[in-house]
Amino acid sequence: MTRRLIGVLMLGLVVGFSASAKDKGGATPAPAEKKVPDVVGTVLKTDGPNLVVQTRGKNASEVTIVTDGNTKFEVKGNAGALKDIKPGMQVVVTPNTGTAQKVVATEVATKKDKAKKKKDKTTKPA
């Protein structure tokens, strides 16, 4: 009799747990979406409303970035426009597929700029 009672109680617990798991969307968590990296590279040229960028890294290639009226531009830390972006600037474009939503462009620091900055840091005014 006690075996039967224990069996019935265990069955009730199993059914109760499975019902609550279904209510919460399942016991296993959904896999996290993989974050796709932004396009990062050097501007080669502007071609109408598009930017042509040379990407870096293992899969480096020349990529054409499509922009439109909704694309937000940030140039040297300030709001800007496509016309403000010049060849040689470094850009980060979000997202990496489709029409760009945001383009952030910065100047590339040259060796002279880096040397001057280092010199300014080491010499203190009297």
N, CA, C and O atoms as a GROMACS GRO file, in nm:
protein
  504
    1MET      N    1   0.081  -0.118   0.000
    1MET     CA    2   0.000   0.000   0.000
    1MET      C    3   0.086   0.126   0.000
    1MET      O    4   0.059   0.220  -0.074
    2THR      N    5   0.191   0.127   0.083
    2THR     CA    6   0.277   0.246   0.088
    2THR      C    7   0.354   0.264  -0.042
    2THR      O    8   0.381   0.377  -0.082
    3ARG      N    9   0.390   0.154  -0.109
    3ARG     CA   10   0.459   0.165  -0.239
    3ARG      C   11   0.368   0.231  -0.342
    3ARG      O   12   0.412   0.316  -0.419
    4ARG      N   13   0.245   0.192  -0.341
    4ARG     CA   14   0.149   0.249  -0.435
    4ARG      C   15   0.130   0.399  -0.406
    4ARG      O   16   0.124   0.479  -0.498
    5LEU      N   17   0.121   0.435  -0.279
    5LEU     CA   18   0.103   0.574  -0.240
    5LEU      C   19   0.225   0.658  -0.280
    5LEU      O   20   0.210   0.771  -0.327
    6ILE      N   21   0.343   0.603  -0.261
    6ILE     CA   22   0.466   0.674  -0.300
    6ILE      C   23   0.470   0.691  -0.452
    6ILE      O   24   0.508   0.797  -0.502
    7GLY      N   25   0.431   0.587  -0.526
    7GLY     CA   26   0.428   0.594  -0.672
    7GLY      C   27   0.333   0.702  -0.721
    7GLY      O   28   0.365   0.777  -0.814
    8VAL      N   29   0.215   0.710  -0.661
    8VAL     CA   30   0.115   0.810  -0.699
    8VAL      C   31   0.168   0.950  -0.667
    8VAL      O   32   0.150   1.041  -0.748
    9LEU      N   33   0.230   0.969  -0.553
    9LEU     CA   34   0.286   1.100  -0.516
    9LEU      C   35   0.398   1.142  -0.612
    9LEU      O   36   0.407   1.258  -0.651
   10MET      N   37   0.483   1.047  -0.648
   10MET     CA   38   0.594   1.078  -0.741
   10MET      C   39   0.538   1.117  -0.878
   10MET      O   40   0.586   1.212  -0.940
   11LEU      N   41   0.437   1.045  -0.924
   11LEU     CA   42   0.374   1.077  -1.052
   11LEU      C   43   0.314   1.217  -1.047
   11LEU      O   44   0.325   1.292  -1.144
   12GLY      N   45   0.250   1.251  -0.938
   12GLY     CA   46   0.192   1.385  -0.921
   12GLY      C   47   0.300   1.494  -0.925
   12GLY      O   48   0.278   1.599  -0.986
   13LEU      N   49   0.414   1.469  -0.862
   13LEU     CA   50   0.524   1.566  -0.864
   13LEU      C   51   0.578   1.585  -1.005
   13LEU      O   52   0.604   1.698  -1.047
   14VAL      N   53   0.597   1.475  -1.078
   14VAL     CA   54   0.650   1.482  -1.214
   14VAL      C   55   0.555   1.560  -1.304
   14VAL      O   56   0.599   1.647  -1.380
   15VAL      N   57   0.427   1.531  -1.296
   15VAL     CA   58   0.328   1.602  -1.377
   15VAL      C   59   0.325   1.750  -1.339
   15VAL      O   60   0.316   1.836  -1.426
   16GLY      N   61   0.332   1.779  -1.212
   16GLY     CA   62   0.332   1.919  -1.165
   16GLY      C   63   0.452   1.997  -1.214
   16GLY      O   64   0.439   2.111  -1.258
   17PHE      N   65   0.571   1.936  -1.207
   17PHE     CA   66   0.692   2.004  -1.253
   17PHE      C   67   0.691   2.025  -1.404
   17PHE      O   68   0.732   2.131  -1.451
   18SER      N   69   0.646   1.927  -1.479
   18SER     CA   70   0.644   1.942  -1.625
   18SER      C   71   0.543   2.047  -1.667
   18SER      O   72   0.566   2.119  -1.764
   19ALA      N   73   0.430   2.059  -1.598
   19ALA     CA   74   0.330   2.161  -1.630
   19ALA      C   75   0.384   2.300  -1.600
   19ALA      O   76   0.361   2.393  -1.678
   20SER      N   77   0.456   2.315  -1.490
   20SER     CA   78   0.510   2.448  -1.456
   20SER      C   79   0.623   2.485  -1.552
   20SER      O   80   0.641   2.603  -1.582
   21ALA      N   81   0.700   2.388  -1.600
   21ALA     CA   82   0.806   2.416  -1.696
   21ALA      C   83   0.748   2.463  -1.828
   21ALA      O   84   0.804   2.552  -1.891
   22LYS      N   85   0.636   2.404  -1.870
   22LYS     CA   86   0.571   2.447  -1.994
   22LYS      C   87   0.518   2.588  -1.981
   22LYS      O   88   0.523   2.665  -2.077
   23ASP      N   89   0.466   2.625  -1.864
   23ASP     CA   90   0.414   2.760  -1.841
   23ASP      C   91   0.525   2.864  -1.849
   23ASP      O   92   0.501   2.976  -1.893
   24LYS      N   93   0.645   2.827  -1.807
   24LYS     CA   94   0.757   2.921  -1.807
   24LYS      C   95   0.834   2.920  -1.937
   24LYS      O   96   0.938   2.987  -1.946
   25GLY      N   97   0.789   2.848  -2.036
   25GLY     CA   98   0.858   2.848  -2.164
   25GLY      C   99   0.959   2.737  -2.178
   25GLY      O  100   1.041   2.742  -2.270
   26GLY      N  101   0.956   2.638  -2.094
   26GLY     CA  102   1.049   2.525  -2.108
   26GLY      C  103   1.160   2.534  -2.006
   26GLY      O  104   1.192   2.641  -1.955
   27ALA      N  105   1.217   2.420  -1.976
   27ALA     CA  106   1.321   2.413  -1.875
   27ALA      C  107   1.457   2.455  -1.929
   27ALA      O  108   1.542   2.501  -1.853
   28THR      N  109   1.478   2.438  -2.060
   28THR     CA  110   1.609   2.472  -2.115
   28THR      C  111   1.608   2.617  -2.164
   28THR      O  112   1.516   2.658  -2.235
   29PRO      N  113   1.708   2.695  -2.126
   29PRO     CA  114   1.715   2.833  -2.171
   29PRO      C  115   1.747   2.841  -2.320
   29PRO      O  116   1.815   2.755  -2.375
   30ALA      N  117   1.696   2.945  -2.384
   30ALA     CA  118   1.723   2.964  -2.527
   30ALA      C  119   1.869   3.002  -2.545
   30ALA      O  120   1.924   3.076  -2.462
   31PRO      N  121   1.934   2.954  -2.651
   31PRO     CA  122   2.074   2.990  -2.673
   31PRO      C  123   2.086   3.140  -2.701
   31PRO      O  124   2.002   3.198  -2.769
   32ALA      N  125   2.190   3.200  -2.647
   32ALA     CA  126   2.212   3.343  -2.667
   32ALA      C  127   2.246   3.369  -2.813
   32ALA      O  128   2.318   3.291  -2.876
   33GLU      N  129   2.194   3.480  -2.866
   33GLU     CA  130   2.224   3.514  -3.005
   33GLU      C  131   2.369   3.556  -3.016
   33GLU      O  132   2.422   3.624  -2.928
   34LYS      N  133   2.433   3.515  -3.123
   34LYS     CA  134   2.571   3.550  -3.148
   34LYS      C  135   2.577   3.694  -3.197
   34LYS      O  136   2.508   3.729  -3.293
   35LYS      N  137   2.657   3.777  -3.132
   35LYS     CA  138   2.669   3.916  -3.174
   35LYS      C  139   2.758   3.922  -3.297
   35LYS      O  140   2.871   3.874  -3.297
   36VAL      N  141   2.704   3.980  -3.401
   36VAL     CA  142   2.778   3.993  -3.525
   36VAL      C  143   2.857   4.124  -3.517
   36VAL      O  144   2.800   4.228  -3.486
   37PRO      N  145   2.987   4.120  -3.543
   37PRO     CA  146   3.068   4.240  -3.531
   37PRO      C  147   3.033   4.345  -3.636
   37PRO      O  148   2.982   4.313  -3.743
   38ASP      N  149   3.060   4.471  -3.602
   38ASP     CA  150   3.038   4.582  -3.695
   38ASP      C  151   3.145   4.577  -3.804
   38ASP      O  152   3.244   4.505  -3.793
   39VAL      N  153   3.123   4.655  -3.910
   39VAL     CA  154   3.224   4.669  -4.014
   39VAL      C  155   3.324   4.774  -3.966
   39VAL      O  156   3.286   4.885  -3.931
   40VAL      N  157   3.451   4.738  -3.963
   40VAL     CA  158   3.557   4.829  -3.920
   40VAL      C  159   3.661   4.833  -4.031
   40VAL      O  160   3.703   4.730  -4.081
   41GLY      N  161   3.702   4.955  -4.069
   41GLY     CA  162   3.802   4.965  -4.174
   41GLY      C  163   3.838   5.107  -4.208
   41GLY      O  164   3.805   5.200  -4.136
   42THR      N  165   3.908   5.122  -4.320
   42THR     CA  166   3.956   5.250  -4.369
   42THR      C  167   3.877   5.289  -4.493
   42THR      O  168   3.858   5.208  -4.583
   43VAL      N  169   3.832   5.414  -4.496
   43VAL     CA  170   3.756   5.463  -4.610
   43VAL      C  171   3.848   5.476  -4.731
   43VAL      O  172   3.953   5.540  -4.724
   44LEU      N  173   3.808   5.413  -4.841
   44LEU     CA  174   3.883   5.427  -4.966
   44LEU      C  175   3.827   5.542  -5.049
   44LEU      O  176   3.902   5.621  -5.106
   45LYS      N  177   3.692   5.552  -5.054
   45LYS     CA  178   3.628   5.661  -5.128
   45LYS      C  179   3.480   5.665  -5.096
   45LYS      O  180   3.425   5.570  -5.040
   46THR      N  181   3.416   5.776  -5.130
   46THR     CA  182   3.271   5.784  -5.125
   46THR      C  183   3.222   5.773  -5.269
   46THR      O  184   3.280   5.832  -5.360
   47ASP      N  185   3.115   5.699  -5.288
   47ASP     CA  186   3.061   5.675  -5.421
   47ASP      C  187   2.911   5.706  -5.416
   47ASP      O  188   2.830   5.617  -5.393
   48GLY      N  189   2.875   5.834  -5.439
   48GLY     CA  190   2.736   5.876  -5.425
   48GLY      C  191   2.694   5.862  -5.280
   48GLY      O  192   2.759   5.917  -5.192
   49PRO      N  193   2.585   5.788  -5.253
   49PRO     CA  194   2.541   5.770  -5.115
   49PRO      C  195   2.611   5.653  -5.045
   49PRO      O  196   2.572   5.616  -4.934
   50ASN      N  197   2.712   5.595  -5.107
   50ASN     CA  198   2.780   5.477  -5.053
   50ASN      C  199   2.922   5.510  -5.009
   50ASN      O  200   2.985   5.603  -5.058
   51LEU      N  201   2.970   5.431  -4.915
   51LEU     CA  202   3.109   5.437  -4.870
   51LEU      C  203   3.178   5.310  -4.914
   51LEU      O  204   3.123   5.201  -4.901
   52VAL      N  205   3.298   5.322  -4.966
   52VAL     CA  206   3.378   5.204  -4.999
   52VAL      C  207   3.487   5.195  -4.894
   52VAL      O  208   3.568   5.287  -4.878
   53VAL      N  209   3.488   5.081  -4.821
   53VAL     CA  210   3.574   5.064  -4.704
   53VAL      C  211   3.662   4.941  -4.723
   53VAL      O  212   3.615   4.837  -4.769
   54GLN      N  213   3.790   4.953  -4.686
   54GLN     CA  214   3.883   4.840  -4.683
   54GLN      C  215   3.881   4.787  -4.540
   54GLN      O  216   3.927   4.855  -4.448
   55THR      N  217   3.829   4.665  -4.522
   55THR     CA  218   3.824   4.608  -4.388
   55THR      C  219   3.958   4.548  -4.350
   55THR      O  220   4.047   4.534  -4.434
   56ARG      N  221   3.972   4.511  -4.223
   56ARG     CA  222   4.096   4.455  -4.172
   56ARG      C  223   4.072   4.314  -4.122
   56ARG      O  224   3.959   4.266  -4.120
   57GLY      N  225   4.177   4.249  -4.081
   57GLY     CA  226   4.166   4.119  -4.017
   57GLY      C  227   4.183   4.003  -4.112
   57GLY      O  228   4.229   4.019  -4.225
   58LYS      N  229   4.144   3.887  -4.063
   58LYS     CA  230   4.163   3.762  -4.137
   58LYS      C  231   4.085   3.760  -4.268
   58LYS      O  232   4.132   3.706  -4.368
   59ASN      N  233   3.967   3.818  -4.269
   59ASN     CA  234   3.883   3.820  -4.388
   59ASN      C  235   3.878   3.960  -4.449
   59ASN      O  236   3.770   4.007  -4.488
   60ALA      N  237   3.992   4.027  -4.458
   60ALA     CA  238   3.997   4.163  -4.510
   60ALA      C  239   3.949   4.167  -4.654
   60ALA      O  240   3.983   4.081  -4.735
   61SER      N  241   3.870   4.269  -4.685
   61SER     CA  242   3.820   4.286  -4.821
   61SER      C  243   3.770   4.429  -4.840
   61SER      O  244   3.760   4.506  -4.745
   62GLU      N  245   3.738   4.462  -4.964
   62GLU     CA  246   3.681   4.591  -4.997
   62GLU      C  247   3.529   4.576  -4.990
   62GLU      O  248   3.472   4.490  -5.056
   63VAL      N  249   3.464   4.660  -4.909
   63VAL     CA  250   3.320   4.650  -4.886
   63VAL      C  251   3.254   4.781  -4.921
   63VAL      O  252   3.305   4.888  -4.888
   64THR      N  253   3.138   4.774  -4.990
   64THR     CA  254   3.060   4.893  -5.018
   64THR      C  255   2.948   4.902  -4.915
   64THR      O  256   2.867   4.811  -4.901
   65ILE      N  257   2.945   5.014  -4.843
   65ILE     CA  258   2.846   5.037  -4.739
   65ILE      C  259   2.737   5.127  -4.796
   65ILE      O  260   2.766   5.237  -4.844
   66VAL      N  261   2.613   5.081  -4.792
   66VAL     CA  262   2.499   5.158  -4.842
   66VAL      C  263   2.446   5.246  -4.729
   66VAL      O  264   2.421   5.197  -4.618
   67THR      N  265   2.429   5.376  -4.756
   67THR     CA  266   2.371   5.468  -4.659
   67THR      C  267   2.244   5.529  -4.718
   67THR      O  268   2.224   5.526  -4.839
   68ASP      N  269   2.160   5.585  -4.632
   68ASP     CA  270   2.041   5.654  -4.677
   68ASP      C  271   2.013   5.774  -4.586
   68ASP      O  272   2.097   5.810  -4.503
   69GLY      N  273   1.898   5.834  -4.600
   69GLY     CA  274   1.862   5.952  -4.521
   69GLY      C  275   1.849   5.925  -4.373
   69GLY      O  276   1.857   6.018  -4.293
   70ASN      N  277   1.829   5.800  -4.334
   70ASN     CA  278   1.814   5.764  -4.193
   70ASN      C  279   1.947   5.731  -4.126
   70ASN      O  280   1.952   5.714  -4.004
   71THR      N  281   2.054   5.721  -4.203
   71THR     CA  282   2.185   5.688  -4.147
   71THR      C  283   2.238   5.805  -4.066
   71THR      O  284   2.237   5.919  -4.112
   72LYS      N  285   2.283   5.776  -3.943
   72LYS     CA  286   2.341   5.879  -3.855
   72LYS      C  287   2.493   5.873  -3.870
   72LYS      O  288   2.553   5.766  -3.868
   73PHE      N  289   2.554   5.991  -3.884
   73PHE     CA  290   2.698   6.001  -3.901
   73PHE      C  291   2.758   6.075  -3.782
   73PHE      O  292   2.704   6.175  -3.736
   74GLU      N  293   2.871   6.023  -3.733
   74GLU     CA  294   2.949   6.088  -3.628
   74GLU      C  295   3.091   6.099  -3.680
   74GLU      O  296   3.157   5.998  -3.706
   75VAL      N  297   3.139   6.223  -3.696
   75VAL     CA  298   3.270   6.247  -3.753
   75VAL      C  299   3.355   6.321  -3.649
   75VAL      O  300   3.319   6.430  -3.605
   76LYS      N  301   3.466   6.262  -3.611
   76LYS     CA  302   3.558   6.318  -3.512
   76LYS      C  303   3.487   6.356  -3.382
   76LYS      O  304   3.517   6.458  -3.321
   77GLY      N  305   3.391   6.272  -3.341
   77GLY     CA  306   3.323   6.293  -3.214
   77GLY      C  307   3.202   6.384  -3.220
   77GLY      O  308   3.134   6.403  -3.119
   78ASN      N  309   3.172   6.442  -3.336
   78ASN     CA  310   3.058   6.533  -3.350
   78ASN      C  311   2.962   6.479  -3.456
   78ASN      O  312   3.000   6.397  -3.540
   79ALA      N  313   2.837   6.526  -3.451
   79ALA     CA  314   2.742   6.488  -3.556
   79ALA      C  315   2.794   6.540  -3.689
   79ALA      O  316   2.849   6.650  -3.697
   80GLY      N  317   2.777   6.461  -3.792
   80GLY     CA  318   2.830   6.500  -3.923
   80GLY      C  319   2.742   6.448  -4.034
   80GLY      O  320   2.627   6.410  -4.012
   81ALA      N  321   2.798   6.446  -4.154
   81ALA     CA  322   2.728   6.398  -4.272
   81ALA      C  323   2.825   6.317  -4.357
   81ALA      O  324   2.945   6.314  -4.331
   82LEU      N  325   2.771   6.251  -4.457
   82LEU     CA  326   2.854   6.169  -4.546
   82LEU      C  327   2.962   6.252  -4.612
   82LEU      O  328   3.074   6.204  -4.632
   83LYS      N  329   2.932   6.377  -4.646
   83LYS     CA  330   3.030   6.463  -4.714
   83LYS      C  331   3.150   6.496  -4.625
   83LYS      O  332   3.256   6.536  -4.675
   84ASP      N  333   3.135   6.480  -4.493
   84ASP     CA  334   3.245   6.508  -4.400
   84ASP      C  335   3.345   6.392  -4.390
   84ASP      O  336   3.454   6.409  -4.335
   85ILE      N  337   3.308   6.277  -4.441
   85ILE     CA  338   3.395   6.160  -4.433
   85ILE      C  339   3.488   6.158  -4.554
   85ILE      O  340   3.444   6.161  -4.668
   86LYS      N  341   3.618   6.153  -4.526
   86LYS     CA  342   3.721   6.161  -4.630
   86LYS      C  343   3.798   6.030  -4.640
   86LYS      O  344   3.805   5.954  -4.543
   87PRO      N  345   3.857   6.002  -4.757
   87PRO     CA  346   3.940   5.882  -4.771
   87PRO      C  347   4.054   5.883  -4.668
   87PRO      O  348   4.114   5.986  -4.640
   88GLY      N  349   4.081   5.766  -4.614
   88GLY     CA  350   4.187   5.752  -4.514
   88GLY      C  351   4.134   5.752  -4.372
   88GLY      O  352   4.205   5.711  -4.280
   89MET      N  353   4.011   5.795  -4.351
   89MET     CA  354   3.952   5.794  -4.217
   89MET      C  355   3.917   5.651  -4.176
   89MET      O  356   3.887   5.567  -4.261
   90GLN      N  357   3.923   5.625  -4.047
   90GLN     CA  358   3.881   5.496  -3.992
   90GLN      C  359   3.732   5.504  -3.962
   90GLN      O  360   3.685   5.604  -3.907
   91VAL      N  361   3.656   5.399  -3.998
   91VAL     CA  362   3.512   5.399  -3.972
   91VAL      C  363   3.470   5.271  -3.902
   91VAL      O  364   3.531   5.165  -3.917
   92VAL      N  365   3.362   5.283  -3.825
   92VAL     CA  366   3.293   5.169  -3.765
   92VAL      C  367   3.148   5.184  -3.809
   92VAL      O  368   3.084   5.285  -3.780
   93VAL      N  369   3.096   5.083  -3.880
   93VAL     CA  370   2.962   5.090  -3.937
   93VAL      C  371   2.874   4.984  -3.871
   93VAL      O  372   2.912   4.868  -3.860
   94THR      N  373   2.754   5.027  -3.828
   94THR     CA  374   2.658   4.938  -3.766
   94THR      C  375   2.529   4.942  -3.846
   94THR      O  376   2.487   5.052  -3.882
   95PRO      N  377   2.463   4.834  -3.876
   95PRO     CA  378   2.505   4.695  -3.864
   95PRO      C  379   2.595   4.656  -3.980
   95PRO      O  380   2.622   4.737  -4.068
   96ASN      N  381   2.641   4.533  -3.980
   96ASN     CA  382   2.737   4.491  -4.083
   96ASN      C  383   2.670   4.443  -4.211
   96ASN      O  384   2.739   4.414  -4.309
   97THR      N  385   2.537   4.435  -4.214
   97THR     CA  386   2.465   4.398  -4.336
   97THR      C  387   2.351   4.495  -4.359
   97THR      O  388   2.301   4.558  -4.266
   98GLY      N  389   2.310   4.508  -4.484
   98GLY     CA  390   2.199   4.598  -4.516
   98GLY      C  391   2.242   4.744  -4.516
   98GLY      O  392   2.361   4.774  -4.526
   99THR      N  393   2.145   4.832  -4.504
   99THR     CA  394   2.173   4.976  -4.502
   99THR      C  395   2.228   5.016  -4.367
   99THR      O  396   2.178   4.973  -4.263
  100ALA      N  397   2.333   5.098  -4.369
  100ALA     CA  398   2.398   5.142  -4.245
  100ALA      C  399   2.302   5.228  -4.163
  100ALA      O  400   2.234   5.314  -4.217
  101GLN      N  401   2.299   5.204  -4.033
  101GLN     CA  402   2.220   5.286  -3.942
  101GLN      C  403   2.308   5.391  -3.876
  101GLN      O  404   2.262   5.502  -3.848
  102LYS      N  405   2.434   5.355  -3.850
  102LYS     CA  406   2.526   5.449  -3.784
  102LYS      C  407   2.666   5.431  -3.840
  102LYS      O  408   2.713   5.319  -3.856
  103VAL      N  409   2.731   5.543  -3.869
  103VAL     CA  410   2.869   5.542  -3.917
  103VAL      C  411   2.948   5.635  -3.827
  103VAL      O  412   2.915   5.753  -3.815
  104VAL      N  413   3.053   5.584  -3.763
  104VAL     CA  414   3.141   5.664  -3.677
  104VAL      C  415   3.276   5.671  -3.746
  104VAL      O  416   3.339   5.568  -3.770
  105ALA      N  417   3.321   5.794  -3.777
  105ALA     CA  418   3.448   5.813  -3.847
  105ALA      C  419   3.545   5.892  -3.761
  105ALA      O  420   3.506   5.988  -3.694
  106THR      N  421   3.672   5.851  -3.763
  106THR     CA  422   3.778   5.921  -3.691
  106THR      C  423   3.899   5.935  -3.780
  106THR      O  424   3.918   5.859  -3.875
  107GLU      N  425   3.981   6.035  -3.750
  107GLU     CA  426   4.107   6.055  -3.823
  107GLU      C  427   4.206   5.949  -3.779
  107GLU      O  428   4.203   5.902  -3.665
  108VAL      N  429   4.294   5.913  -3.868
  108VAL     CA  430   4.401   5.820  -3.836
  108VAL      C  431   4.518   5.900  -3.784
  108VAL      O  432   4.563   5.996  -3.848
  109ALA      N  433   4.568   5.863  -3.668
  109ALA     CA  434   4.682   5.933  -3.610
  109ALA      C  435   4.809   5.892  -3.684
  109ALA      O  436   4.837   5.773  -3.700
  110THR      N  437   4.885   5.991  -3.730
  110THR     CA  438   5.009   5.963  -3.800
  110THR      C  439   5.124   5.951  -3.699
  110THR      O  440   5.106   5.982  -3.581
  111LYS      N  441   5.239   5.907  -3.745
  111LYS     CA  442   5.354   5.895  -3.656
  111LYS      C  443   5.394   6.031  -3.600
  111LYS      O  444   5.435   6.042  -3.485
  112LYS      N  445   5.382   6.137  -3.684
  112LYS     CA  446   5.414   6.272  -3.637
  112LYS      C  447   5.321   6.313  -3.524
  112LYS      O  448   5.364   6.370  -3.424
  113ASP      N  449   5.191   6.285  -3.541
  113ASP     CA  450   5.093   6.320  -3.438
  113ASP      C  451   5.124   6.248  -3.308
  113ASP      O  452   5.117   6.307  -3.200
  114LYS      N  453   5.157   6.119  -3.317
  114LYS     CA  454   5.187   6.041  -3.198
  114LYS      C  455   5.313   6.093  -3.129
  114LYS      O  456   5.318   6.101  -3.006
  115ALA      N  457   5.416   6.128  -3.208
  115ALA     CA  458   5.541   6.180  -3.152
  115ALA      C  459   5.516   6.313  -3.083
  115ALA      O  460   5.569   6.338  -2.974
  116LYS      N  461   5.436   6.400  -3.145
  116LYS     CA  462   5.406   6.531  -3.087
  116LYS      C  463   5.329   6.515  -2.957
  116LYS      O  464   5.356   6.586  -2.859
  117LYS      N  465   5.234   6.424  -2.954
  117LYS     CA  466   5.154   6.401  -2.834
  117LYS      C  467   5.243   6.350  -2.721
  117LYS      O  468   5.229   6.391  -2.606
  118LYS      N  469   5.335   6.259  -2.756
  118LYS     CA  470   5.426   6.205  -2.656
  118LYS      C  471   5.518   6.314  -2.603
  118LYS      O  472   5.545   6.320  -2.483
  119LYS      N  473   5.567   6.401  -2.692
  119LYS     CA  474   5.656   6.510  -2.652
  119LYS      C  475   5.581   6.608  -2.561
  119LYS      O  476   5.637   6.653  -2.462
  120ASP      N  477   5.456   6.640  -2.594
  120ASP     CA  478   5.376   6.731  -2.513
  120ASP      C  479   5.351   6.674  -2.374
  120ASP      O  480   5.343   6.750  -2.277
  121LYS      N  481   5.339   6.544  -2.363
  121LYS     CA  482   5.317   6.480  -2.235
  121LYS      C  483   5.439   6.488  -2.145
  121LYS      O  484   5.427   6.506  -2.024
  122THR      N  485   5.558   6.475  -2.206
  122THR     CA  486   5.680   6.471  -2.127
  122THR      C  487   5.728   6.610  -2.085
  122THR      O  488   5.791   6.623  -1.980
  123THR      N  489   5.700   6.712  -2.164
  123THR     CA  490   5.742   6.848  -2.127
  123THR      C  491   5.628   6.918  -2.057
  123THR      O  492   5.517   6.928  -2.109
  124LYS      N  493   5.659   6.968  -1.935
  124LYS     CA  494   5.557   7.038  -1.858
  124LYS      C  495   5.589   7.187  -1.858
  124LYS      O  496   5.705   7.226  -1.845
  125PRO      N  497   5.487   7.270  -1.872
  125PRO     CA  498   5.513   7.415  -1.870
  125PRO      C  499   5.559   7.460  -1.732
  125PRO      O  500   5.520   7.402  -1.630
  126ALA      N  501   5.642   7.564  -1.729
  126ALA     CA  502   5.700   7.614  -1.604
  126ALA      C  503   5.604   7.700  -1.527
  126ALA      O  504   5.638   7.749  -1.420
   0.00000   0.00000   0.00000
